[in-house]
């Protein structure tokens, strides 16, 4: 099966690449993309920055050259449901993106995972208060790209899946202001994040190290999940 997987950043893919063979760069005009094989599946992995528009552009560019039979929005997410823990995998039943809701198919896997609605917004949900409001509206996790991927997949008639892995908890506030550091090109300005962290180093720097460790673990768990998936 030919599968296009779209995330925001390459750091969301190492767990998948650890199981893949024949990994090679592709020329799609995106920030980052690779082709590979995972079991019986032929993959294109694309990372084009944060946000729905960047993700939608990745779908359009990839499908021009790669006739995918399924499109998967994947990568990290924030928990909204209080029971979700770090590195929990969440398979979307639907994507809530502003006034629109997109259905999502779900792969079969014997690996532990949760199922729920993925809320796709245009910024990082940084406070426990905002997460509570999004949870009250019916979503289990929050992220920034799935709405764009789902819209393009629906418009092009390609089956759509969304599989996410948790890197921050529902009850957590973020000390670092990631929204202020998000550039127009969909990338986070590292220098801006570090400058902000140095204003409150006792709080912000440990959070950055903790988040990095969580992301490494979450990416590994995501790879473990996908290697056993049946689409």
Phi, psi and omega per residue, in radians:
X1 nan 2.422 3.106
X2 -1.626 2.116 -3.037
X3 -2.230 2.257 3.000
X4 -1.717 2.168 3.078
X5 -1.976 2.196 -3.069
X6 -2.058 2.197 3.042
X7 -2.250 -3.099 3.120
X8 -1.599 -0.544 -3.021
X9 -2.484 2.633 3.107
X10 -1.011 -0.475 -3.102
X11 -1.149 -0.152 3.091
X12 -1.532 -0.134 -3.029
X13 -1.830 -0.193 -3.048
X14 -0.971 -0.614 3.133
X15 -1.126 -0.665 3.083
X16 -1.226 -0.763 -3.111
X17 -1.127 -0.468 3.132
X18 -1.108 -0.461 3.130
X19 -1.739 -0.210 -3.022
X20 -1.447 2.768 3.048
X21 -2.215 2.806 3.094
X22 1.110 0.597 -3.099
X23 -1.264 2.276 3.125
X24 -2.646 2.630 3.085
X25 -1.124 2.626 3.055
X26 -2.107 2.734 -3.125
X27 -1.850 1.483 -3.100
X28 -1.956 -0.039 -3.102
X29 1.301 0.382 3.138
X30 -1.879 2.995 3.133
X31 -1.044 -0.715 -3.093
X32 -2.747 2.367 3.057
X33 -2.754 2.598 3.117
X34 -2.476 2.590 2.954
X35 -1.845 2.648 -3.088
X36 -2.909 2.990 2.991
X37 -2.082 2.410 3.090
X38 -2.261 1.785 -3.033
X39 1.087 -2.162 3.129
X40 -1.581 0.028 -3.055
X41 -1.691 2.448 2.985
X42 -1.703 2.141 -3.026
X43 -1.986 2.608 2.736
X44 -2.142 2.186 3.098
X45 -1.819 2.243 -3.081
X46 -2.285 2.318 3.054
X47 -2.285 2.078 -3.006
X48 -2.255 0.338 3.139
X49 1.771 2.953 -3.074
X50 -1.413 2.592 3.036
X51 1.878 2.699 -3.057
X52 -1.102 -0.721 -3.088
X53 -1.158 -0.747 3.110
X54 -1.091 -0.694 3.128
X55 -1.194 -0.703 3.108
X56 -1.093 -0.698 3.090
X57 -1.072 -0.688 3.112
X58 -1.084 -0.730 3.114
X59 -1.077 -0.866 -3.103
X60 -1.078 -0.767 -3.105
X61 -1.154 -0.756 -3.099
X62 -1.181 -0.733 -3.070
X63 -1.250 -0.293 3.048
X64 -1.139 -0.504 -3.078
X65 -2.032 -0.254 -3.051
X66 -2.253 1.847 -3.076
X67 -1.338 1.308 -3.062
X68 -1.140 2.505 3.043
X69 -1.668 -0.120 3.062
X70 -2.755 2.580 3.071
X71 -2.106 2.295 -3.101
X72 -2.120 2.143 2.948
X73 -1.538 2.191 -3.051
X74 -2.512 3.061 3.141
X75 2.152 -2.741 -3.031
X76 -1.496 2.820 3.100
X77 -2.706 2.907 3.035
X78 -1.782 2.421 3.105
X79 -1.279 2.430 2.949
X80 -1.926 -0.674 3.095
X81 -1.277 2.242 -3.053
X82 -1.062 -0.454 -3.084
X83 -1.370 -0.225 -3.114
X84 -1.290 2.455 -3.117
X85 -2.073 2.947 -3.141
X86 -1.032 2.358 3.129
X87 1.266 0.203 2.973
X88 -1.243 2.383 3.091
X89 -1.590 2.344 3.128
X90 -2.153 2.143 3.078
X91 -1.732 2.201 -3.052
X92 -1.285 2.391 2.919
X93 -1.583 -0.442 3.122
X94 -2.878 2.846 3.066
X95 -2.007 2.173 3.048
X96 -1.742 1.973 -3.082
X97 -2.254 1.600 -3.087
X98 1.091 -2.244 -3.124
X99 -1.386 -0.097 -3.055
X100 -1.878 2.589 3.039
X101 -2.229 2.287 -3.131
X102 -2.012 2.291 3.060
X103 -1.229 2.685 3.103
X104 -2.309 2.392 3.018
X105 -1.371 2.836 3.123
X106 -2.292 2.315 3.100
X107 -1.269 2.821 3.090
X108 -1.659 2.284 3.124
X109 -2.641 2.471 3.057
X110 -1.496 -0.102 3.113
X111 -1.252 2.590 3.096
X112 -1.049 2.368 3.073
X113 -2.842 2.832 3.063
X114 -1.898 2.852 3.056
X115 -2.248 2.506 3.141
X116 3.101 3.110 3.128
X117 -1.393 2.349 3.078
X118 -1.728 2.160 3.098
X119 -1.613 2.151 -3.098
X120 -1.948 2.020 -3.069
X121 -2.179 3.086 -3.015
X122 -1.733 0.274 -3.135
X123 -2.712 2.948 3.066
X124 -1.351 2.226 3.064
X125 -1.364 1.806 -2.941
X126 -1.716 -0.254 -3.052
X127 -2.083 2.620 3.079
X128 -1.079 -0.564 3.124
X129 -1.111 -0.799 3.110
X130 -1.126 -0.681 3.130
X131 -1.108 -0.665 3.101
X132 -1.104 -0.691 3.140
X133 -1.160 -0.719 3.133
X134 -1.181 -0.650 3.092
X135 -1.139 -0.707 3.125
X136 -1.104 -0.452 3.113
X137 -1.432 -0.079 2.986
X138 1.988 0.111 -3.113
X139 -1.754 2.724 -3.126
X140 -1.747 -0.604 3.135
X141 -2.462 2.916 -3.111
X142 -2.332 2.504 3.090
X143 -2.754 -2.927 -2.965
X144 -2.196 -0.160 -2.996
X145 -1.980 -0.437 -2.949
X146 -1.052 -0.587 3.125
X147 -1.069 -0.735 3.113
X148 -1.171 -0.709 3.117
X149 -1.161 -0.779 -3.124
X150 -1.099 -0.705 -3.133
X151 -1.100 -0.780 -3.119
X152 -1.226 -0.681 3.107
X153 -1.088 -0.729 3.114
X154 -1.130 -0.765 -3.127
X155 -1.117 -0.570 -3.090
X156 -1.668 -0.054 3.075
X157 1.269 0.557 3.141
X158 -1.857 2.316 3.113
X159 -0.944 2.415 -3.019
X160 -2.098 2.375 3.051
X161 -2.267 2.740 3.029
X162 -2.476 2.115 3.129
X163 -2.256 2.109 -3.065
X164 -2.198 2.810 3.141
X165 -2.318 2.397 -2.958
X166 -1.376 2.297 3.050
X167 -2.151 -0.140 2.978
X168 -2.529 2.618 -2.956
X169 -1.599 2.782 -3.082
X170 -1.068 -0.634 -3.057
X171 -1.566 0.130 -3.068
X172 -1.678 2.385 2.890
X173 -1.682 2.515 3.081
X174 -1.652 2.230 3.116
X175 -1.338 -0.612 3.114
X176 -1.403 2.415 -3.116
X177 -1.614 1.553 -3.113
X178 -1.260 -0.510 3.119
X179 -1.136 -0.673 3.113
X180 -1.135 -0.493 -3.095
X181 -1.584 -0.066 -3.111
X182 -1.368 2.063 -3.108
X183 -1.492 2.943 -3.139
X184 -1.148 -0.405 3.133
X185 -1.466 0.141 3.083
X186 1.463 0.162 3.134
X187 -1.974 2.647 3.117
X188 -1.567 2.278 -3.123
X189 -1.324 1.875 -3.077
X190 -1.050 -0.733 -3.126
X191 -1.085 -0.723 3.116
X192 -1.099 -0.715 3.127
X193 -1.124 -0.766 -3.122
X194 -1.171 -0.695 3.099
X195 -1.074 -0.762 3.109
X196 -1.124 -0.677 -3.126
X197 -1.148 -0.596 -3.107
X198 -1.243 -0.246 3.053
X199 -1.280 -0.493 3.079
X200 -2.377 1.139 -2.980
X201 -1.091 -0.538 -3.112
X202 -1.172 -0.422 -3.134
X203 -1.834 -0.826 -2.972
X204 -1.325 -0.704 -3.115
X205 -1.148 -0.794 3.071
X206 -1.034 -0.618 3.114
X207 -1.111 -0.714 3.131
X208 -1.113 -0.770 3.108
X209 -1.123 -0.698 3.132
X210 -1.124 -0.736 -3.132
X211 -1.152 -0.704 3.109
X212 -1.053 -0.803 3.136
X213 -1.101 -0.679 3.095
X214 -1.104 -0.723 -3.124
X215 -1.126 -0.706 3.103
X216 -1.065 -0.803 3.128
X217 -1.138 -0.766 -3.103
X218 -1.113 -0.720 3.123
X219 -1.087 -0.680 3.118
X220 -1.124 -0.764 3.127
X221 -1.117 -0.663 3.114
X222 -1.083 -0.727 3.078
X223 -1.093 -0.738 3.099
X224 -1.038 -0.661 -3.132
X225 -1.192 -0.845 -3.048
X226 -1.184 -0.554 -3.103
X227 -1.138 -0.394 3.135
X228 -1.809 0.094 -3.080
X229 -1.311 2.568 3.001
X230 -2.153 1.933 -3.079
X231 -1.550 nan nan
